[in-house]
Every structure is written in C-alpha cells, then in structure tokens.
Amino acid sequence: MDVIEISGFKSGIDRSGVNFLDPSDAFESIENGYVYRQEILSRKGYTQFGTALTGVSDNDRTRVMGIFENYLPDGTRELLVCTKKYLYKYNTGTDAFDLIPFKADILIADANFNFGITGNAQYVSGTTYLNPDGTQRFVFTGSGMVEAPARGEANFSAVFYYDGNEVGDFFNPLDNMTPAVEPAQGRVIRAVKVNTFSGRLNLVIPTIQGSSTRIYQQAVLFSALPDEGGSGDNFNTPGAGLIVANTFQTMLGAVILGDQMILQFQRSSWSLETTGDAFNPYITRQIPSVLGTDAGFSAVEWDYEVKSLGKTGCITTDGRQSLRFDNLIPYFTRSNISQENFNLVYGGFYREQGQFLFSYPSSNDIDYQDKVLVYNYEEHTWSVFDARFSVFGETIVGQSLTWDDIDENIKPSWATWDTTEEIWDEIGIGAQTQKTLAGGNNGDIYHLSQDYDGYFLDITNITNASSAVISIDANPFAIGDLVYIDQVSGMTEINGQTANVTAITSSSITVNINSSSYGTYTMGGIVEQYIKFRAQTTVFNPYRAQGRKCNLSHIEFLLSTETEHMFVDIYEDEEESPFKTVELEPVQGSTKDRQWITVIVNDEANFFTFVFREDIISEQIKIADMRIHCAQGALTAG
C-alpha cells in the first residue's frame, strides 16, 4: 500500500488535462476559497464600511466608480469615494460618508449639476497634487464625466479638484484661483486617467478641444514643473507638453512603477521614462511583450511589477519585459470573462493576504461585475469569488473605538456578544489599520474579510406574506442568493430558516418563505448570505503511466478544529454524480488546532476526483493536508 501525501497546495482554475495528481498542483479549481500559507481556506465575508453614499436631494445610491486616499500636507490622509454623480469624504467621527458640495460658480450655472457618468466602465481616476504654493489638492477625472457648466466666458472642463472643502473645475479660473492654464492644443475636456509623476500632473488619454474635439488616444499631456511662479499647473509653458507613443494601437491606461510610467495598450506595453531634461521630460519605449491589456483599470502595481488582464491572457511587466503569468489558467480570460464587457474589469490588491483581485463580469448579459478572480502572488495560486464589486481601494482611515463605544448605539447587533457575526478582535482598531475596501453598484462601500458569512445585515422589518419581504438598511444581495435568518423578535418562526432571494429593492429583499401565519415582527434580527465554498482536485491516479487503475483504500484529511463540518464528494472516472459523499466533522472543543479524519473508500477506478464543498455561515473551513492510501489496480480500460 502506497501513502501519497498531498500538501503545499497549489491551484488552477481551468481543467488541466493531467491524469494524475501532482502534490505541487493538487487543486484544479477553488471557488470562494483560496490557498494561504499552503492551506486551503474558505473566504471570509464583507461588512459595510460607513454609510451608504446618498446625495442631499436625489438619494444618490449610484455605482461606486473610484476609492482614493488623499494625502494632506500634515501627513494625514482622507478617504474619498466617487460615484457616478458625486464625491464623498469619510467622516471618522460619525462613520458616515459626507457629500462634498460643488463650488458656487458651478452651482450658479446649474444648481443640480453632478458628474453625469452613464457607463459602468467609465471609472474615475484621481491623484493628490502638490500646488506651487505648498498646498495640496486632489485632482480627478474620468472618460464619462460631463463638463462643469461655465458661467460667463470662462473655460470649463470635466477635470475636477477637491480643495478640502468643495469640488471645483480644475481649468475654470472662477473655480480654481491658482493657475491651471490650458495647453496649446486647445481646451482640455477630460482624460481617462490622471496621476502625479516626476513632479508633474499628467493627464493620460486626454480629450482636447481645439478647432475640433479630439481624443489623444496614444498620448500623455503633462504640466510644467512646479515653481514659485505657479508653472506647475500650466500646460502651455516651457516644460509642459504632449507626448505621443509611436503606435496606432489604442492606449487603455497607465500605472506608476517606480521611476517609470507603464502605459497599457491592447497589443503591447510601453514605458514612459524621465530624461532629466526639464523641457523634454519624457521618452516612450516599447516593452517586449507577448500580449496586451484590454481593460485599462485592471492594472495593479505591486512587488515591482504591474499585472493586468487582456482578452487572451493575464500579463505582468517589470518595465523591461512583459510576460504571461497565467500558466495555470491559460484560457480563463477568454472563456470565463465577458468579451463584450471586458472593459469593466477592475484590479485591486489585498496586502494582508498577498492577493491580486480582478472583479469581472461572467456573462455578456450583465453590465456589472459578479465575480472576482484572485491571484496569490506569493504562492502562485488562483481562485474565484462570488462577489459583486465595482472597484477596489485601500485606506488606513477608520474609526478609533474603545470597548465602551462598542454598543447598540453604533450598530444594533453590538447590543450583546452573541448577536454579531463580526470578529470581535477586529472591532475598535479601525484607525491606522490597513484596510482593503470595495465599492458596489448600489452606492455602498465594503470592508473585505471581516465576517465568516458573505454579507451580514440587521433587519428592520419583515412582512407577513406568502413571500416575506425583509427590510434592511442597505442591500448587497442579488436574486438567487441563499440567506439565513435568525435572532428575530416577534416573528420567531422565521428564525433559523434558510431561503433564496427572489426579488430585491434598494432597501429590502423578498425571500421564498411563506410568513402569512407567523407572528408579527417586533424588532431585531439578522440576515446573512451563505458562502458557497467548493474546491475540486485534479484527477488522481499515480499508476496511470504504468497502465494501471488505482485501488483506493482510504483517505485522511487534516482539518482545522474551527471547521464545524464539510462535505467531500468522491467521483470516479469523471462521472456526473459522486459514488460516495461523506460529511467530515472535527471533534469540537479539542485542544488540538487540527485533526485527522479518515474516509474509507475501498474502490478501484481509472482515476478519482475529490470535491470539497459546504454552504458556510459563521465559520471558516481550513484544509491543511491529505493522505491518500492506495495501490496498483488492474489494467486500465482500453
């Protein structure tokens, strides 16, 4: 009898075609889980960060298009969030997002003005910019933003800035009293991206109106260097200019990488480098590349490389060469991401777990992202999360709470210890703690990896109806989600029930529970989303090369004692249904962190496949190891 130990897990996503299991690449796919420190873990859920983003008069609740940190002169930071309509600032005192008003000159021209973004892929880009007088502004723009209205004969644009109090038009001298002079080519309308690089303000893929409106699709418009005369905001003085890449390809974005700006094109990558010449500061250089980028906002910089997604694969560049890093998922971007809506893909980075996050639409029938492709750069593993995120961002801004502050006045479920699913050790350390945030379609911001269930929300009302309607403050759910309801007072019959979401509004969900005969709802309650964890191994037969079947005696699984239970399905010869399903249940209350659980198989097949699965709330599954006890079997079928 041979004992084959499978540890040091790796994972892919697409079917590999390998007919035996290699310990270094044991898992074919992982859904709503990931490999971390060579263990397989189910993913954690998300909690709402701050309040929903709502306008003063129109109840905004539109799609989040950008999450930013603004660096202030005193070394502190502000958390800013932009929706399709407005810019918001997080208030650490109230745990709320405050709407930032527009300057008077904009409102005089149009009292109801907003950014007017209509396309879901017209993301907003922003940067902190140091003014020549030593103050700082946050400059932001986007391809879908409408121009600020002009009062009188003043110039106007869709390049905006935030000065700490209000939002103004960067190129309108009535709104922006410091110099922001237009370039020689004409009036700047907007740009796809904006950044600060080499001391200059750079507008990537600008739209400029001269004798006619033109999008400079392969260009970067850069300002002069800051000086005491205010030239840092000038785009028509010596030291400013427009540099165009020598290609007819379409530029889609740009990311700062050390002393280079990496420019992404559909079929290649380019480097924009500094020259040391104040009047001709940049040169462009094409980077040897095997493919390009089809989603400009998919690009993420980390560990001296920029990673991004193209329709034909995932690409990484260090400024010298560009290579594919998707050898475990070679056809994923072509087969699993909507080709029609590929430009929706948005990239982020989760520092704590070393993960690149790429939210993407899985179908041509939807115009938003419903999945997240996860790549762990330390262990080179892949997985997919079910999550509906528009954008990602990072911040250290948050509330500083003491234990005395943690009560129902801040959040109803904090009234007692046993009515919250949040991780108690994490409550109260918000300020100065690195956090990864995500935005949603409905104007909400989420803090990643905070709960052990998908989403956790307090209930404010439940109707007595053939299909119960559950009222909640915000709604991250979608039709088809599986939810769990508990801790309700009055309508106690609904406690402990699992249901599917059949309809949604911005503040309620309808579930397939007939509550007509239940008691009347009085107060309290929680609704949680299940996390559908699934991990599938590659096919297993270590004797295939010898033309032999595998005689499988038994398997030992090493699970964390925190795991309450989990199912394992065992398939033979890739049949549609498992021939054996076993529930794995570690002994609770054990003094050991991990436990071995044995599953008897006693079967022979050409090859076996193992699938771990569980619908999870309030726990996290951790799989540390497998030991497969097997021997050579009969000759394989011809």
C-alpha positions as CSV (number, residue, x, y, z in Angstrom):
1,M,0.0,0.0,0.0
2,D,1.4,3.4,-1.0
3,V,0.7,6.5,1.0
4,I,0.7,9.7,-1.0
5,E,0.6,12.9,1.0
6,I,-0.8,16.0,-0.7
7,S,0.4,19.2,1.0
8,G,1.8,22.5,-0.1
9,F,-1.4,23.1,-2.1
10,K,-1.4,24.9,-5.4
11,S,-4.4,25.6,-7.6
12,G,-5.5,26.5,-11.1
13,I,-9.0,27.1,-12.5
14,D,-9.4,25.6,-15.9
15,R,-9.3,21.8,-16.5
16,S,-5.7,20.8,-16.7
17,G,-6.0,17.6,-18.6
18,V,-3.5,15.9,-16.2
19,N,-4.5,12.3,-15.5
20,F,-2.8,12.1,-12.1
21,L,-2.5,14.3,-9.1
22,D,0.7,16.2,-8.6
23,P,1.2,17.4,-5.0
24,S,2.6,20.7,-6.2
25,D,-0.6,21.4,-8.3
26,A,-3.3,19.5,-6.4
27,F,-6.4,21.5,-7.0
28,E,-8.0,22.2,-10.3
29,S,-10.3,24.9,-9.1
30,I,-11.3,26.7,-5.9
31,E,-14.4,28.8,-5.6
32,N,-15.0,31.1,-2.6
33,G,-11.8,29.9,-1.1
34,Y,-8.1,30.4,-1.5
35,V,-4.7,28.9,-0.8
36,Y,-2.8,30.8,2.0
37,R,0.4,29.5,3.7
38,Q,-0.2,26.2,1.8
39,E,-3.6,25.6,3.4
40,I,-7.0,25.9,1.6
41,L,-9.3,28.3,3.4
42,S,-12.8,29.3,2.6
43,R,-13.0,33.1,2.1
44,K,-14.4,35.4,4.7
45,G,-17.3,37.8,4.1
46,Y,-17.6,41.5,3.9
47,T,-19.1,44.2,6.2
48,Q,-20.4,47.6,5.2
49,F,-17.9,50.4,5.7
50,G,-19.5,53.6,6.7
51,T,-23.0,54.6,5.5
52,A,-24.5,54.3,2.0
53,L,-23.5,57.1,-0.4
54,T,-26.6,59.3,-0.7
55,G,-26.9,62.7,-2.2
56,V,-28.5,65.6,-0.4
57,S,-31.6,65.9,-2.7
58,D,-31.6,62.9,-5.0
59,N,-30.7,59.9,-2.8
60,D,-27.7,59.1,-5.0
61,R,-27.1,55.3,-4.4
62,T,-25.4,55.1,-7.8
63,R,-22.4,52.8,-8.7
64,V,-19.1,53.5,-7.0
65,M,-16.5,54.5,-9.6
66,G,-13.4,55.1,-7.5
67,I,-12.0,54.8,-4.0
68,F,-9.0,57.0,-3.1
69,E,-6.7,58.2,-0.3
70,N,-5.9,61.9,-0.4
71,Y,-2.6,62.8,1.3
72,L,-2.7,66.0,3.3
73,P,0.2,68.4,4.0
74,D,0.2,67.5,7.7
75,G,0.9,63.8,6.8
76,T,-2.7,62.6,7.5
77,R,-5.0,61.1,4.9
78,E,-8.6,61.4,3.8
79,L,-10.7,58.6,2.3
80,L,-12.6,59.8,-0.8
81,V,-15.2,57.9,-2.8
82,C,-16.6,58.9,-6.2
83,T,-19.9,57.6,-7.6
84,K,-21.4,58.3,-10.9
85,K,-22.7,61.6,-9.5
86,Y,-20.8,63.0,-6.6
87,L,-17.6,62.9,-4.5
88,Y,-17.8,61.9,-0.8
89,K,-15.5,62.1,2.2
90,Y,-15.4,59.5,5.0
91,N,-16.1,61.1,8.4
92,T,-14.2,59.2,11.1
93,G,-16.3,60.8,13.9
94,T,-19.7,59.6,12.6
95,D,-18.7,56.6,10.5
96,A,-20.5,58.2,7.6
97,F,-19.7,59.4,4.1
98,D,-20.4,63.1,3.8
99,L,-21.3,64.6,0.4
100,I,-18.7,67.2,-0.8
101,P,-20.5,70.2,-2.4
102,F,-19.6,71.8,-5.7
103,K,-18.2,75.3,-5.7
104,A,-20.6,78.3,-6.0
105,D,-19.7,79.1,-9.6
106,I,-20.7,75.6,-10.8
107,L,-23.9,75.7,-8.8
108,I,-24.8,79.2,-10.0
109,A,-24.7,77.9,-13.6
110,D,-26.5,74.6,-12.7
111,A,-27.9,74.1,-9.2
112,N,-28.5,70.4,-9.9
113,F,-25.1,69.6,-11.5
114,N,-23.5,66.2,-11.0
115,F,-20.7,64.3,-12.8
116,G,-23.3,62.6,-15.1
117,I,-21.4,59.4,-15.7
118,T,-23.6,56.9,-17.5
119,G,-21.3,54.0,-18.5
120,N,-20.4,51.4,-15.9
121,A,-16.9,51.1,-17.3
122,Q,-16.2,54.9,-17.2
123,Y,-14.2,54.7,-14.0
124,V,-12.8,57.7,-12.2
125,S,-9.1,58.3,-11.7
126,G,-7.6,60.6,-9.1
127,T,-4.3,61.8,-7.6
128,T,-3.0,64.1,-4.8
129,Y,-1.2,67.0,-6.4
130,L,1.2,69.5,-4.7
131,N,0.5,73.1,-5.7
132,P,3.3,75.5,-6.3
133,D,2.3,77.4,-3.1
134,G,2.7,74.3,-1.0
135,T,-0.9,73.4,-0.6
136,Q,-2.4,70.2,-1.9
137,R,-5.4,69.3,-4.0
138,F,-7.0,66.1,-5.1
139,V,-7.4,66.2,-8.9
140,F,-9.7,63.7,-10.5
141,T,-11.3,63.0,-13.9
142,G,-12.9,60.2,-16.0
143,S,-13.8,59.4,-19.5
144,G,-17.5,59.6,-18.8
145,M,-17.6,62.8,-16.7
146,V,-19.6,65.7,-18.1
147,E,-18.0,69.2,-18.1
148,A,-18.8,71.6,-15.3
149,P,-21.1,74.3,-16.5
150,A,-19.5,77.6,-17.4
151,R,-20.5,81.0,-16.0
152,G,-19.9,83.8,-18.5
153,E,-17.0,83.3,-20.9
154,A,-14.9,81.1,-18.5
155,N,-13.3,77.9,-19.7
156,F,-14.9,74.7,-18.3
157,S,-13.9,71.0,-18.2
158,A,-14.5,67.6,-16.7
159,V,-11.2,67.7,-14.8
160,F,-12.2,68.4,-11.2
161,Y,-10.3,69.1,-8.0
162,Y,-11.2,68.9,-4.3
163,D,-9.5,71.6,-2.1
164,G,-10.5,70.2,1.3
165,N,-13.9,71.9,1.3
166,E,-15.5,71.9,-2.2
167,V,-15.3,70.4,-5.7
168,G,-14.3,72.8,-8.4
169,D,-13.4,72.8,-12.1
170,F,-9.6,72.5,-12.4
171,F,-9.4,74.5,-15.7
172,N,-12.0,77.2,-14.8
173,P,-10.3,80.2,-13.3
174,L,-13.5,81.2,-11.5
175,D,-13.4,77.9,-9.6
176,N,-9.6,77.4,-9.4
177,M,-7.8,80.6,-8.5
178,T,-4.4,79.1,-8.8
179,P,-3.0,78.7,-12.3
180,A,-4.4,75.9,-14.4
181,V,-3.6,77.2,-17.9
182,E,-4.8,75.2,-21.0
183,P,-2.3,73.6,-23.4
184,A,-1.5,75.0,-26.8
185,Q,-3.6,72.2,-28.5
186,G,-6.8,73.7,-27.1
187,R,-9.2,73.3,-24.2
188,V,-8.9,70.2,-22.0
189,I,-12.2,68.4,-21.7
190,R,-11.3,65.3,-19.7
191,A,-8.9,62.4,-19.5
192,V,-9.2,58.6,-18.9
193,K,-6.6,58.7,-16.1
194,V,-4.7,61.3,-14.1
195,N,-1.5,60.9,-12.0
196,T,1.4,62.7,-10.4
197,F,4.7,61.5,-11.9
198,S,8.1,63.1,-11.8
199,G,6.7,66.1,-10.0
200,R,4.2,66.8,-12.9
201,L,0.5,66.4,-13.2
202,N,-0.2,64.0,-16.1
203,L,-3.5,63.5,-18.0
204,V,-3.5,60.2,-19.7
205,I,-5.5,59.8,-23.0
206,P,-6.8,63.4,-22.8
207,T,-9.7,64.8,-24.8
208,I,-8.8,68.3,-26.1
209,Q,-10.9,70.7,-28.0
210,G,-9.1,72.9,-30.5
211,S,-10.7,73.6,-33.9
212,S,-12.4,70.2,-33.3
213,T,-12.7,67.9,-30.3
214,R,-10.1,65.1,-30.4
215,I,-9.2,62.2,-28.1
216,Y,-5.4,61.8,-28.0
217,Q,-5.6,58.0,-27.8
218,Q,-1.9,57.3,-27.5
219,A,-0.8,60.4,-25.6
220,V,0.1,61.8,-22.1
221,L,-0.5,65.5,-21.5
222,F,1.9,66.8,-18.8
223,S,2.2,70.0,-16.9
224,A,5.3,72.1,-16.2
225,L,7.3,71.5,-13.1
226,P,6.1,73.5,-10.0
227,D,7.9,76.7,-9.3
228,E,7.2,79.9,-7.3
229,G,5.6,81.4,-10.3
230,G,2.9,78.8,-10.4
231,S,4.0,77.0,-13.5
232,G,3.2,73.6,-12.0
233,D,-0.4,74.0,-13.1
234,N,0.4,75.3,-16.5
235,F,0.1,73.1,-19.6
236,N,1.2,75.7,-22.2
237,T,4.6,76.9,-20.8
238,P,8.1,75.6,-21.3
239,G,8.4,72.2,-19.6
240,A,4.8,71.2,-20.4
241,G,3.7,69.3,-23.4
242,L,2.0,66.4,-25.1
243,I,4.0,63.2,-25.7
244,V,2.6,60.6,-28.1
245,A,3.6,57.0,-28.4
246,N,4.7,56.0,-31.8
247,T,2.0,53.4,-32.5
248,F,-1.5,53.2,-33.8
249,Q,-2.6,50.9,-31.1
250,T,-5.2,52.0,-28.6
251,M,-3.9,53.0,-25.2
252,L,-6.1,52.0,-22.3
253,G,-4.4,53.1,-19.1
254,A,-1.3,53.9,-17.2
255,V,0.3,52.9,-13.8
256,I,3.3,54.3,-12.0
257,L,6.0,51.7,-11.4
258,G,9.0,53.2,-9.6
259,D,10.7,55.7,-11.9
260,Q,8.6,54.6,-14.9
261,M,5.0,55.1,-16.0
262,I,3.8,51.8,-17.6
263,L,1.4,52.5,-20.5
264,Q,-1.0,49.7,-21.4
265,F,-2.0,49.2,-25.0
266,Q,-4.3,46.5,-26.4
267,R,-1.4,44.6,-28.0
268,S,1.7,45.7,-26.1
269,S,3.1,47.6,-23.1
270,W,5.1,50.7,-23.2
271,S,7.3,52.5,-20.7
272,L,7.3,56.3,-20.3
273,E,10.6,57.3,-18.7
274,T,12.1,60.5,-17.4
275,T,15.0,62.1,-19.2
276,G,16.3,64.7,-16.8
277,D,15.6,67.4,-19.4
278,A,13.1,70.0,-17.8
279,F,11.8,70.9,-21.3
280,N,11.6,67.4,-22.8
281,P,11.0,65.4,-19.7
282,Y,9.7,62.1,-21.1
283,I,10.5,59.5,-23.7
284,T,8.5,56.4,-24.6
285,R,9.9,52.9,-25.1
286,Q,8.0,49.8,-26.2
287,I,8.5,46.8,-23.8
288,P,8.9,43.4,-25.4
289,S,5.5,41.8,-24.8
290,V,3.6,38.6,-25.6
291,L,0.2,40.3,-25.3
292,G,-1.5,43.5,-24.2
293,T,-4.2,44.8,-21.9
294,D,-7.9,45.1,-22.8
295,A,-9.1,46.6,-19.5
296,G,-7.2,49.8,-18.5
297,F,-8.4,49.7,-14.9
298,S,-7.4,46.1,-14.4
299,A,-3.8,47.1,-13.9
300,V,-2.4,46.8,-10.4
301,E,1.2,47.6,-9.3
302,W,2.8,45.5,-6.6
303,D,6.2,43.9,-5.9
304,Y,7.9,45.9,-8.7
305,E,5.5,44.6,-11.3
306,V,2.3,45.7,-13.0
307,K,-0.3,43.0,-13.6
308,S,-3.3,43.4,-15.8
309,L,-5.8,41.4,-17.9
310,G,-6.2,41.0,-21.6
311,K,-8.8,39.1,-23.5
312,T,-6.1,36.5,-24.4
313,G,-4.4,36.2,-21.0
314,C,-3.0,37.8,-17.9
315,I,0.2,39.8,-18.3
316,T,2.8,41.1,-15.9
317,T,5.6,43.6,-16.7
318,D,8.5,44.9,-14.7
319,G,9.3,47.7,-17.2
320,R,11.9,45.5,-19.1
321,Q,9.7,42.7,-20.4
322,S,6.1,41.7,-20.3
323,L,5.2,38.0,-19.7
324,R,2.1,35.9,-19.1
325,F,1.6,34.7,-15.5
326,D,-1.5,32.6,-16.1
327,N,0.1,29.3,-16.9
328,L,-2.4,27.6,-14.5
329,I,-5.4,29.3,-16.1
330,P,-4.3,29.8,-19.8
331,Y,-7.8,30.2,-21.3
332,F,-9.6,31.8,-18.4
333,T,-9.9,35.4,-19.6
334,R,-11.1,34.3,-23.0
335,S,-13.6,31.6,-21.7
336,N,-14.8,33.0,-18.4
337,I,-14.9,36.8,-18.7
338,S,-17.5,38.6,-20.8
339,Q,-15.8,39.6,-24.0
340,E,-18.4,42.3,-24.8
341,N,-17.9,43.9,-21.4
342,F,-14.3,43.1,-20.8
343,N,-13.5,46.8,-20.1
344,L,-15.5,46.5,-16.9
345,V,-12.6,44.5,-15.3
346,Y,-11.2,46.4,-12.3
347,G,-8.0,45.4,-10.4
348,G,-7.1,45.8,-6.8
349,F,-4.6,44.4,-4.2
350,Y,-5.2,42.9,-0.8
351,R,-1.9,43.4,1.1
352,E,-2.7,41.3,4.1
353,Q,-3.2,38.1,2.1
354,G,-0.9,38.9,-0.8
355,Q,-3.8,38.7,-3.3
356,F,-4.4,40.5,-6.6
357,L,-8.1,41.0,-7.1
358,F,-9.7,41.3,-10.5
359,S,-13.5,41.9,-10.5
360,Y,-15.1,40.8,-13.8
361,P,-18.5,40.2,-15.5
362,S,-19.0,36.5,-16.1
363,S,-21.7,36.9,-18.8
364,N,-22.5,39.2,-21.7
365,D,-26.0,39.5,-20.3
366,I,-24.9,41.8,-17.4
367,D,-23.2,45.2,-17.4
368,Y,-21.6,44.8,-13.9
369,Q,-19.0,42.6,-12.3
370,D,-20.3,39.5,-10.4
371,K,-17.1,37.6,-9.9
372,V,-13.6,38.2,-8.6
373,L,-10.5,36.5,-9.9
374,V,-8.0,36.1,-7.1
375,Y,-4.2,35.5,-7.6
376,N,-1.9,34.9,-4.7
377,Y,1.5,36.2,-5.9
378,E,3.4,34.5,-3.0
379,E,2.2,31.0,-3.7
380,H,1.1,31.4,-7.4
381,T,-2.4,30.1,-6.8
382,W,-5.8,31.1,-8.3
383,S,-9.4,31.1,-7.2
384,V,-12.7,32.7,-7.9
385,F,-15.0,34.5,-5.5
386,D,-18.7,35.2,-6.0
387,A,-18.8,38.9,-5.2
388,R,-20.3,41.9,-6.9
389,F,-17.7,44.7,-6.6
390,S,-17.3,47.6,-9.0
391,V,-13.9,49.0,-7.7
392,F,-11.2,48.4,-5.1
393,G,-9.3,50.7,-2.8
394,E,-7.1,50.8,0.3
395,T,-7.1,53.0,3.3
396,I,-5.8,53.4,6.9
397,V,-8.6,55.8,7.7
398,G,-11.2,54.5,10.1
399,Q,-12.9,54.9,13.5
400,S,-10.9,54.6,16.7
401,L,-13.3,52.8,19.1
402,T,-12.8,51.9,22.7
403,W,-14.6,48.9,24.3
404,D,-17.1,51.3,25.9
405,D,-18.0,52.6,22.4
406,I,-19.0,49.1,21.1
407,D,-22.7,49.1,21.8
408,E,-26.1,49.2,20.0
409,N,-25.8,53.0,19.5
410,I,-23.3,52.4,16.8
411,K,-24.7,49.1,15.5
412,P,-27.8,47.2,16.8
413,S,-26.1,43.8,16.6
414,W,-23.4,45.0,19.1
415,A,-26.0,45.1,21.9
416,T,-24.8,41.7,23.2
417,W,-21.9,39.5,22.4
418,D,-24.0,36.8,20.8
419,T,-25.8,38.9,18.3
420,T,-23.0,39.8,16.0
421,E,-21.0,37.7,13.5
422,E,-18.2,40.3,13.3
423,I,-14.8,39.4,14.5
424,W,-14.6,41.0,18.0
425,D,-10.8,41.2,18.0
426,E,-11.1,43.4,14.9
427,I,-13.6,45.9,16.3
428,G,-12.1,49.1,17.6
429,I,-8.8,49.0,15.7
430,G,-10.1,50.8,12.5
431,A,-7.8,53.8,12.6
432,Q,-4.2,53.3,11.3
433,T,-5.0,49.8,10.3
434,Q,-4.6,48.9,6.6
435,K,-7.9,48.0,5.1
436,T,-8.9,46.8,1.7
437,L,-12.2,48.3,0.5
438,A,-14.6,47.6,-2.4
439,G,-17.4,49.5,-3.9
440,G,-20.7,48.3,-5.1
441,N,-23.3,49.0,-7.8
442,N,-25.7,50.4,-5.2
443,G,-23.5,53.1,-3.6
444,D,-22.1,51.0,-0.7
445,I,-18.5,50.5,0.5
446,Y,-17.5,47.2,1.9
447,H,-14.6,46.2,4.1
448,L,-13.2,42.9,2.9
449,S,-12.6,39.7,5.0
450,Q,-14.4,40.8,8.1
451,D,-17.1,38.2,8.8
452,Y,-17.4,34.4,8.3
453,D,-20.5,34.8,6.2
454,G,-20.9,36.6,2.8
455,Y,-22.8,39.6,4.0
456,F,-24.3,40.3,7.4
457,L,-27.1,42.9,7.9
458,D,-29.5,43.9,10.6
459,I,-33.2,43.5,9.9
460,T,-35.6,46.4,10.4
461,N,-38.9,44.8,9.4
462,I,-40.5,41.6,8.0
463,T,-43.9,41.4,6.4
464,N,-46.5,38.7,6.9
465,A,-46.9,37.5,3.3
466,S,-46.8,34.5,1.0
467,S,-43.3,35.6,0.2
468,A,-41.8,37.5,3.1
469,V,-40.3,40.9,2.5
470,I,-37.3,41.7,4.7
471,S,-36.4,45.3,5.2
472,I,-32.7,46.2,5.6
473,D,-30.7,49.4,5.7
474,A,-28.6,48.6,2.6
475,N,-28.9,45.9,0.1
476,P,-25.9,44.0,-1.2
477,F,-27.9,40.9,-2.1
478,A,-29.0,39.7,-5.6
479,I,-31.7,37.5,-6.8
480,G,-30.7,33.8,-6.3
481,D,-28.6,34.5,-3.2
482,L,-29.0,31.9,-0.4
483,V,-29.6,33.6,3.0
484,Y,-30.0,32.6,6.6
485,I,-32.4,34.5,9.1
486,D,-32.1,34.5,12.9
487,Q,-32.5,36.4,16.1
488,V,-35.8,38.0,15.1
489,S,-38.3,39.0,17.9
490,G,-42.0,38.7,17.4
491,M,-41.9,36.6,14.2
492,T,-39.8,33.9,15.9
493,E,-41.0,31.2,13.5
494,I,-38.7,32.6,10.8
495,N,-35.6,32.1,13.0
496,G,-33.1,29.5,11.8
497,Q,-34.6,29.3,8.3
498,T,-32.7,29.3,5.0
499,A,-34.2,30.9,1.9
500,N,-33.5,32.1,-1.6
501,V,-33.8,35.8,-2.5
502,T,-36.5,36.1,-5.2
503,A,-36.7,39.9,-5.6
504,I,-34.8,43.0,-4.4
505,T,-35.1,46.7,-3.9
506,S,-32.6,49.2,-2.6
507,S,-33.6,48.5,1.0
508,S,-35.4,45.1,1.0
509,I,-35.2,41.5,-0.2
510,T,-38.1,39.1,-0.9
511,V,-37.5,35.5,0.1
512,N,-39.3,32.3,-0.6
513,I,-40.7,31.9,2.9
514,N,-44.5,32.0,3.5
515,S,-44.8,34.1,6.7
516,S,-48.5,34.7,6.4
517,S,-49.3,32.7,9.5
518,Y,-46.3,33.7,11.5
519,G,-46.3,36.1,14.5
520,T,-45.9,39.9,13.9
521,Y,-42.4,41.2,13.6
522,T,-41.5,43.5,16.5
523,M,-37.7,44.1,16.4
524,G,-34.2,42.8,15.8
525,G,-32.9,40.0,13.6
526,I,-30.1,39.4,11.2
527,V,-29.9,38.1,7.6
528,E,-26.7,36.5,6.4
529,Q,-25.5,35.4,3.0
530,Y,-24.1,31.9,2.7
531,I,-20.6,31.5,1.2
532,K,-20.7,28.6,-1.3
533,F,-17.3,27.0,-0.9
534,R,-16.1,24.5,-3.4
535,A,-12.6,23.0,-4.1
536,Q,-12.0,20.3,-6.8
537,T,-8.8,18.3,-7.1
538,T,-7.2,17.4,-10.4
539,V,-7.9,13.8,-11.4
540,F,-5.9,11.3,-9.4
541,N,-4.2,8.0,-10.4
542,P,-0.4,7.8,-9.7
543,Y,-0.2,4.5,-11.6
544,R,-1.6,5.8,-14.9
545,A,1.8,5.8,-16.5
546,Q,2.1,2.1,-15.8
547,G,-1.3,1.4,-17.5
548,R,-2.9,0.5,-14.1
549,K,-6.0,1.6,-12.3
550,C,-5.9,3.0,-8.8
551,N,-7.1,0.9,-5.9
552,L,-8.1,3.5,-3.3
553,S,-8.2,2.2,0.2
554,H,-8.9,5.2,2.4
555,I,-8.1,8.9,2.7
556,E,-7.1,11.0,5.6
557,F,-7.9,14.7,5.7
558,L,-6.3,17.2,8.1
559,L,-8.8,19.9,9.0
560,S,-8.8,22.8,11.4
561,T,-10.9,22.2,14.5
562,E,-12.5,25.5,13.8
563,T,-14.3,23.8,10.9
564,E,-17.6,22.5,12.1
565,H,-18.3,20.3,9.2
566,M,-17.7,19.9,5.5
567,F,-18.7,17.5,2.7
568,V,-16.4,15.6,0.4
569,D,-17.7,14.1,-2.8
570,I,-15.7,11.3,-4.4
571,Y,-16.1,10.8,-8.2
572,E,-14.6,8.0,-10.3
573,D,-13.7,8.4,-14.0
574,E,-15.3,11.8,-14.1
575,E,-18.9,10.6,-13.7
576,E,-21.5,13.3,-13.3
577,S,-22.6,12.1,-9.8
578,P,-20.3,11.1,-6.9
579,F,-20.3,7.5,-5.9
580,K,-19.6,8.4,-2.3
581,T,-20.4,11.5,-0.2
582,V,-19.0,11.9,3.3
583,E,-19.6,14.6,5.9
584,L,-16.3,15.5,7.7
585,E,-16.9,16.7,11.3
586,P,-13.9,17.5,13.5
587,V,-14.5,17.0,17.2
588,Q,-15.4,20.4,18.7
589,G,-13.7,21.5,21.8
590,S,-10.5,19.7,21.1
591,T,-7.2,21.0,22.5
592,K,-5.6,20.4,19.1
593,D,-5.6,23.0,16.3
594,R,-6.0,20.4,13.6
595,Q,-7.5,16.9,13.4
596,W,-7.1,13.9,11.0
597,I,-10.4,12.5,9.8
598,T,-10.4,9.2,7.9
599,V,-12.7,8.3,5.0
600,I,-13.0,4.7,3.9
601,V,-13.3,4.2,0.1
602,N,-12.3,0.7,-1.0
603,D,-12.9,1.2,-4.7
604,E,-11.0,0.9,-7.9
605,A,-11.1,3.2,-10.9
606,N,-9.1,4.6,-13.8
607,F,-8.9,7.8,-11.8
608,F,-10.6,9.7,-8.9
609,T,-11.7,13.3,-8.3
610,F,-12.4,14.8,-4.9
611,V,-14.6,17.8,-4.3
612,F,-14.8,19.6,-1.0
613,R,-18.0,21.7,-0.6
614,E,-20.1,23.5,2.0
615,D,-22.6,26.4,2.3
616,I,-21.0,28.4,5.1
617,I,-22.1,30.9,7.7
618,S,-20.3,31.8,10.9
619,E,-17.2,29.6,10.4
620,Q,-14.2,29.2,8.2
621,I,-13.0,26.0,6.6
622,K,-9.3,25.2,6.7
623,I,-7.8,22.2,4.9
624,A,-4.2,21.6,5.7
625,D,-3.3,18.2,4.3
626,M,-4.4,15.0,2.6
627,R,-3.0,11.4,2.8
628,I,-4.2,9.0,0.1
629,H,-3.7,5.3,0.8
630,C,-3.7,3.4,-2.5
631,A,-2.2,0.6,-4.5
632,Q,-1.9,-0.5,-8.1
633,G,-5.1,-2.0,-9.5
634,A,-6.0,-3.9,-12.6
635,L,-5.0,-2.8,-16.1
636,T,-6.7,0.3,-17.3
637,A,-9.6,0.1,-19.8
638,G,-8.5,0.3,-23.4
